[in-house]
Amino acid sequence: MKNNRMNYLLGGVLFLSLGVEQAYAIPSFARQTGFDCTVCHTVFPELTQTGREFKLRGYTMNNGEKSKMPLPLAAMVMADITKTSNTTGLASNSPTVMKDKKLLLPQVSVFYGGKITDKSGAFIQITYDGSELLSKTDIAHHTAMDNLDVRYADSISLADKELLYGLTINNNPSMADLWNTTPTWGFPYAGSVIANAPAAATQVDGGLGQSVGGIGAYAQWNDLIYAEVAAYRSARKGSMKLFGWKNANLKGDTQDVQGTTPYARLALQHNFGDNYLMLGGYIMNSKINPAFESNMGGPLDTYKDRAIDAEYQYTNGSNMITALATRIWETQTLDGSVGLLTADNLRDTLTTTRAKISYYLDQKYGATIGSFATTGTADATKYATPVGLTPNSRGEIAELDYLPLQNIKFALQYTRYDKFNGASKNYDGAGRNASDNNNLYLLGWFMF
């Protein structure tokens, strides 16, 4: 019972937050503020300094006008097609094979986004996986809570400078982050849900998304120093489950987050002329039961993630340049997995590096080139790789964007692998090469 106190507290706070007075906010952040979308975004969902400020202040900035709509609702539809270079050797029932070259609706979302009171606001996304709507062969079929961030924000004066502070309730470590360097909001901003993906990823890199709920506190002083601390608990139990924070994907998942997962973030930022620079870092420690149903009370796996990141933006008239980079180091102590014979080593490591640079013209045309790499300890059982192969993968992503309207984006993205699950050639021992997983991805992204 004691272990569930935080879960019920979080749920209660969320209930009270959503129950306060209606603000008669309008159906989009843009309408609420009176800004064009291009004020807060370079090319959505990438934020400008104004966009970061809007989020930091709890989604409460507005133009002083009341809307006839009782709730600030919005909607999103994504439609895409993926073409994989070579599907030979993959399981015939895998999404990569079953959905290749077929038109899909991977996300259909409804949002509550905007002001609740003068000092609180929310970003709440509920998503339906519509992959089967445009194809007879199903990948998934569920509606679930997606991204959630409910905030309270205020400010005081400290040393004659503004100290802005706030509280956040969210369901993903790094959800509250202001930059596009951390995992929740990092590039690529959209990608194929059916493409064959590398086996290894760190826990902070999306591993806990929507499977936990947490409370965080943050502060920013003088537009210079930003700090955040948060604590998360499993969404399997208590009020987290009641408020829909239980990820539908957990129905087929066996691992479970145990205890409290702490997360912390620190960043330094500076505007100079047409330039903006951020340097920062973030950490997270988590404990995972690797086989929840069959390992009740058994030993756990411990993950320690440490990361550094940087963001640079240049804006001059119709020209915008954004450069992002992050590196994540993870140490894994796998007592639970070794005991269950699902890992070979008691201690593994992973290191992930990502970087990208984009150029946008008139916030209508964009081009991006990015690179990614993950290296780690060889563990054939954990990563299902041939004995002796590491889980190392690396490659590049190129993307072209076109926005005929501010709320519509078409993207053409190409992902190329130099190495996949430890090798460039015959990485699975059955003849598949890294380049077989190269894929071309066409996306239509519509916001309403």
C-alpha positions in Angstrom: 0.0 0.0 0.0 2.8 2.4 0.9 4.4 1.9 -2.6 1.2 3.1 -4.2 0.9 6.4 -2.3 2.7 8.4 -5.0 0.5 6.9 -7.7 -2.7 7.9 -6.0 -1.3 11.4 -5.2 -0.4 12.0 -8.9 -3.8 10.8 -10.0 -5.6 13.0 -7.5 -3.6 16.1 -8.6 -4.4 15.4 -12.2 -8.1 15.0 -11.3 -8.1 18.4 -9.5 -6.2 20.1 -12.2 -8.7 19.1 -14.9 -11.6 20.0 -12.7 -10.8 23.7 -12.2 -12.6 26.6 -13.9 -13.0 26.5 -17.6 -10.9 29.1 -19.4 -12.9 29.0 -22.7 -9.6 28.5 -24.5 -9.7 28.1 -28.2 -8.9 24.9 -30.2 -5.2 25.5 -30.8 -2.2 27.1 -29.3 -2.0 29.5 -32.3 -5.5 30.8 -31.8 -5.0 31.1 -28.0 -1.9 33.3 -28.4 -2.9 35.1 -31.6 0.4 34.0 -33.1 0.9 32.3 -36.4 2.3 28.8 -36.1 5.6 30.0 -37.5 6.1 32.2 -34.4 6.5 29.1 -32.1 7.9 26.6 -34.7 10.6 26.6 -37.3 8.8 23.7 -39.0 6.5 21.9 -36.6 7.0 20.3 -34.2 10.4 21.9 -33.8 10.2 24.9 -31.3 11.6 28.4 -31.6 12.5 30.5 -28.5 8.9 31.8 -28.4 7.6 28.2 -28.5 9.8 27.2 -25.7 8.6 30.2 -23.6 5.0 29.3 -24.3 5.6 25.7 -22.9 7.6 27.0 -20.0 4.8 29.3 -18.9 2.4 26.4 -18.7 0.6 26.8 -22.1 -1.1 29.9 -20.7 0.0 32.8 -23.0 -3.0 34.2 -24.8 -4.3 37.2 -26.8 -6.9 38.2 -24.2 -9.9 37.1 -26.2 -12.4 34.4 -25.3 -13.4 31.7 -27.6 -17.0 30.4 -28.2 -15.5 26.9 -27.9 -15.7 25.5 -24.4 -12.5 23.5 -24.7 -9.2 24.0 -26.6 -9.3 21.0 -28.8 -7.3 20.0 -31.8 -6.7 17.0 -34.0 -4.0 15.3 -36.0 -3.9 12.7 -38.8 -0.7 11.1 -40.2 -0.7 9.1 -43.4 2.4 7.4 -44.7 4.0 4.8 -46.9 7.3 3.0 -46.3 9.4 1.2 -48.9 12.1 -1.1 -47.3 15.1 -1.9 -49.5 14.9 -5.7 -49.1 12.5 -7.7 -46.9 13.9 -11.1 -47.8 14.8 -13.1 -44.7 12.3 -11.3 -42.4 9.5 -13.1 -40.8 6.5 -13.2 -43.1 4.2 -11.9 -40.3 6.4 -9.0 -39.4 5.0 -5.5 -39.9 7.9 -4.7 -42.2 6.8 -7.4 -44.6 3.1 -7.2 -44.2 2.8 -3.4 -44.5 5.6 -2.6 -47.0 4.5 -0.2 -49.7 1.0 0.2 -48.2 -0.8 3.4 -47.3 -1.2 3.5 -43.5 -2.7 5.8 -40.9 -0.2 5.3 -38.1 -1.7 8.0 -35.9 -5.0 9.7 -35.5 -4.9 11.9 -32.4 -7.2 14.3 -30.5 -5.6 17.0 -28.3 -6.6 19.1 -25.4 -4.0 21.9 -25.7 -4.1 25.2 -23.9 -4.9 27.3 -20.9 -6.9 25.9 -17.9 -6.5 28.8 -15.5 -4.3 31.9 -15.6 -1.4 29.9 -14.2 -2.1 26.3 -15.5 -2.5 24.6 -18.8 -2.2 21.2 -20.5 -1.1 19.3 -23.5 -3.0 16.0 -23.6 -2.9 13.7 -26.6 -5.1 10.6 -27.1 -4.1 8.5 -30.1 -5.7 5.8 -32.1 -3.4 3.5 -34.1 -5.2 3.5 -37.4 -2.6 1.3 -39.2 -5.3 -1.1 -40.4 -7.8 1.5 -41.6 -6.1 1.7 -45.1 -5.0 -1.9 -45.2 -6.6 -5.3 -44.4 -3.6 -6.6 -42.5 -3.5 -5.3 -38.9 -0.4 -4.1 -37.0 -2.2 -2.9 -33.9 -5.6 -1.8 -32.9 -5.9 0.4 -29.9 -6.7 3.8 -28.5 -4.4 5.0 -25.7 -3.2 8.0 -23.8 -0.2 9.3 -25.7 1.7 12.4 -24.6 0.5 14.1 -21.5 1.8 17.3 -19.8 -0.3 19.2 -17.3 1.4 22.3 -15.8 1.3 25.0 -13.3 3.6 28.0 -13.7 4.4 31.3 -12.0 7.3 33.7 -11.6 9.0 35.9 -9.0 11.9 38.3 -9.0 15.3 37.0 -7.9 18.4 39.4 -8.0 16.3 41.7 -10.2 15.8 39.0 -12.8 12.8 36.8 -13.5 12.7 33.4 -11.8 10.1 31.4 -13.6 9.0 28.1 -11.8 6.5 25.4 -12.3 5.1 21.9 -11.7 4.4 19.3 -14.4 2.5 16.1 -14.3 3.5 14.0 -17.4 3.9 10.4 -18.6 7.4 10.3 -20.1 10.8 11.3 -18.8 11.9 14.3 -21.0 8.3 15.1 -21.9 8.6 18.5 -20.1 11.8 19.4 -21.9 11.9 22.6 -23.9 14.3 21.5 -26.6 14.3 19.1 -29.5 17.4 17.2 -28.3 15.9 14.9 -25.7 14.2 11.6 -26.7 10.5 12.6 -26.4 10.8 15.5 -28.9 14.0 14.6 -30.8 14.6 14.2 -34.6 13.3 12.4 -36.5 10.0 14.0 -35.5 8.1 11.2 -37.3 9.3 7.9 -38.6 8.1 4.7 -40.0 6.3 2.4 -37.5 6.9 -0.7 -39.7 10.6 -0.3 -40.6 12.9 -2.9 -39.2 14.7 -1.2 -36.3 17.9 -2.0 -34.4 17.6 -4.2 -31.3 19.4 -2.0 -28.8 18.1 1.3 -27.3 18.7 3.0 -23.9 15.8 3.2 -21.4 15.8 7.0 -21.4 15.5 6.9 -25.2 11.7 6.3 -25.1 11.9 3.1 -23.1 9.5 4.3 -20.4 7.2 6.5 -22.6 3.5 6.3 -21.6 4.3 3.3 -19.2 5.0 5.7 -16.3 3.5 8.8 -14.7 5.3 11.4 -12.7 5.5 14.8 -11.0 8.3 17.2 -11.8 9.4 20.7 -10.7 11.3 23.1 -12.9 12.7 26.6 -12.8 14.4 29.0 -15.2 16.3 32.1 -14.1 17.0 35.1 -16.4 16.4 33.1 -19.6 19.8 31.6 -18.8 19.7 28.6 -16.4 17.0 25.9 -16.6 16.7 23.0 -14.1 14.2 20.2 -13.7 13.8 17.3 -11.3 11.0 14.6 -11.6 10.0 11.3 -10.2 8.1 8.6 -12.0 6.2 5.4 -11.1 4.8 2.5 -13.1 1.5 3.1 -14.9 0.4 -0.5 -14.3 -1.0 0.2 -10.8 -3.3 2.5 -8.9 -4.5 5.8 -10.1 -2.0 5.9 -13.0 -4.1 3.1 -14.6 -7.3 4.9 -13.7 -6.4 8.0 -15.6 -5.4 6.1 -18.7 -1.6 6.3 -18.3 -1.4 2.6 -18.9 0.1 2.1 -22.3 -2.1 -0.3 -24.4 1.2 -1.9 -25.6 1.8 -3.1 -22.1 -0.9 -5.7 -22.7 1.7 -7.7 -24.6 4.7 -6.6 -22.6 6.2 -8.5 -19.7 8.6 -6.0 -18.2 7.6 -3.5 -15.5 9.1 -0.4 -13.9 9.7 -0.9 -10.2 9.9 1.7 -7.5 10.6 5.4 -8.2 12.5 6.5 -11.3 14.2 9.8 -10.8 15.0 12.1 -13.7 16.9 15.4 -13.7 17.7 18.0 -16.3 20.1 21.1 -16.4 20.6 23.5 -19.3 22.4 26.8 -20.0 21.1 28.9 -22.8 21.9 32.3 -24.4 20.5 34.5 -27.2 23.0 36.6 -29.1 21.8 38.5 -32.1 20.2 36.1 -34.6 21.7 33.2 -32.7 20.6 31.0 -29.9 22.6 28.3 -28.1 21.8 25.7 -25.4 24.2 23.3 -23.7 22.9 20.8 -21.2 22.5 17.3 -19.8 20.0 14.9 -18.2 20.1 11.8 -16.1 17.7 9.0 -15.2 17.9 5.9 -13.0 15.4 3.1 -13.4 14.8 -0.4 -12.1 13.0 -2.9 -14.4 11.4 -6.3 -13.6 12.4 -8.0 -16.9 9.6 -10.6 -16.7 6.8 -9.1 -14.7 4.4 -12.1 -14.8 7.0 -14.8 -14.0 9.5 -12.9 -11.9 7.3 -11.5 -9.1 9.6 -10.6 -6.2 12.7 -11.7 -8.2 15.9 -9.7 -8.9 15.7 -6.6 -11.0 17.6 -5.0 -13.8 19.1 -1.5 -13.1 19.7 1.1 -15.7 21.7 4.3 -15.3 21.4 6.8 -18.1 23.6 9.9 -18.4 23.4 12.3 -21.4 24.7 15.6 -22.7 23.0 17.7 -25.5 23.3 20.9 -27.4 21.0 23.0 -29.7 21.9 25.9 -31.9 19.4 28.1 -33.9 20.1 30.8 -36.4 17.2 33.0 -37.6 17.6 35.8 -40.1 14.5 36.9 -42.1 13.3 33.9 -44.2 16.4 31.8 -43.3 16.5 29.4 -40.4 19.2 26.9 -39.3 18.8 24.4 -36.5 21.5 22.1 -35.3 20.9 19.4 -32.6 23.2 16.9 -30.9 22.9 14.5 -28.0 25.0 11.6 -26.5 23.6 9.1 -24.0 25.6 6.7 -21.9 23.9 3.8 -20.2 25.2 1.2 -17.8 23.0 -1.9 -17.2 23.2 -4.2 -14.2 21.1 -7.2 -15.3 20.6 -9.4 -12.3 17.0 -10.1 -13.2 17.6 -10.9 -16.9 20.6 -13.2 -16.2 18.6 -15.0 -13.6 15.9 -15.6 -16.2 18.5 -16.6 -18.8 17.5 -13.7 -21.1 20.9 -12.0 -20.9 24.4 -13.3 -20.9 26.2 -10.6 -18.9 25.6 -9.1 -15.5 26.8 -5.8 -16.8 26.3 -4.3 -20.2 26.7 -0.8 -21.6 25.2 1.2 -24.4 26.1 4.6 -25.9 23.9 6.4 -28.3 24.8 9.5 -30.4 22.5 11.5 -32.6 23.0 14.8 -34.5 21.2 16.7 -37.2 21.3 20.0 -39.0 18.3 21.6 -40.8 17.8 24.5 -43.1 14.4 26.1 -43.5 13.4 28.7 -46.2 10.4 30.8 -45.4 9.3 28.1 -42.9 7.8 26.4 -46.0 10.7 24.4 -47.4 13.1 22.4 -45.3 16.1 20.0 -45.7 17.7 18.0 -42.9 20.6 15.6 -42.7 21.2 13.6 -39.6 23.3 10.8 -38.2 22.8 8.2 -35.5 24.9 5.5 -33.8 24.5 3.1 -31.0 27.4 1.0 -29.6 27.4 -1.5 -26.8 28.5 -4.7 -25.1 28.1 -7.9 -27.0 25.1 -9.9 -25.5 23.7 -12.4 -27.9 20.8 -13.5 -25.7 19.6 -10.0 -24.8 19.8 -8.6 -28.3 19.1 -11.8 -30.3 22.3 -11.4 -32.3 24.8 -14.1 -33.4 27.4 -14.9 -30.7 30.2 -12.4 -30.7 28.3 -9.6 -32.4 27.7 -6.3 -30.6 24.4 -4.5 -30.9 26.2 -1.7 -32.7 24.2 0.2 -35.4 24.8 3.4 -37.2 23.5 5.3 -40.2 22.2 8.5 -41.6 18.8 10.2 -42.2 18.0 12.7 -44.9 14.6 14.5 -45.1 12.9 17.0 -47.3 9.9 19.0 -46.0 7.2 21.0 -47.7 4.5 23.0 -45.9 1.9 24.3 -48.3 0.0 25.6 -45.3 1.3 26.2 -41.7 -0.6 23.2 -40.3 0.2 20.7 -43.2 3.5 19.1 -43.7 4.7 16.6 -46.4 8.0 14.9 -45.7 10.2 12.6 -47.7 12.7 10.8 -45.5 15.4 8.3 -46.4 17.2 6.2 -43.7 20.4 4.5 -44.6 22.3 1.9 -42.4 26.0 1.5 -42.4 25.8 -1.1 -39.7 22.9 -3.0 -38.1 22.9 -5.1 -35.0 26.7 -5.5 -35.0 27.6 -5.9 -38.7 27.5 -4.4 -42.1 27.1 -7.8 -43.8 25.2 -10.9 -42.7 24.3 -9.4 -39.4 21.7 -12.1 -38.6 23.7 -15.1 -39.7 21.1 -15.8 -42.4 22.4 -13.5 -45.1 20.8 -10.1 -44.4 22.9 -7.0 -44.7 22.6 -3.7 -42.9 21.7 -2.0 -46.2 18.6 -4.3 -46.6 17.0 -2.2 -43.8 17.4 1.1 -45.7 13.9 2.6 -46.2 12.2 5.4 -48.0 9.3 7.0 -46.0 6.7 9.4 -47.4 4.5 11.2 -44.8 1.5 13.5 -44.9 1.1 15.3 -41.5 -2.2 17.2 -41.0 -3.1 19.3 -38.0 -6.6 20.7 -37.4 
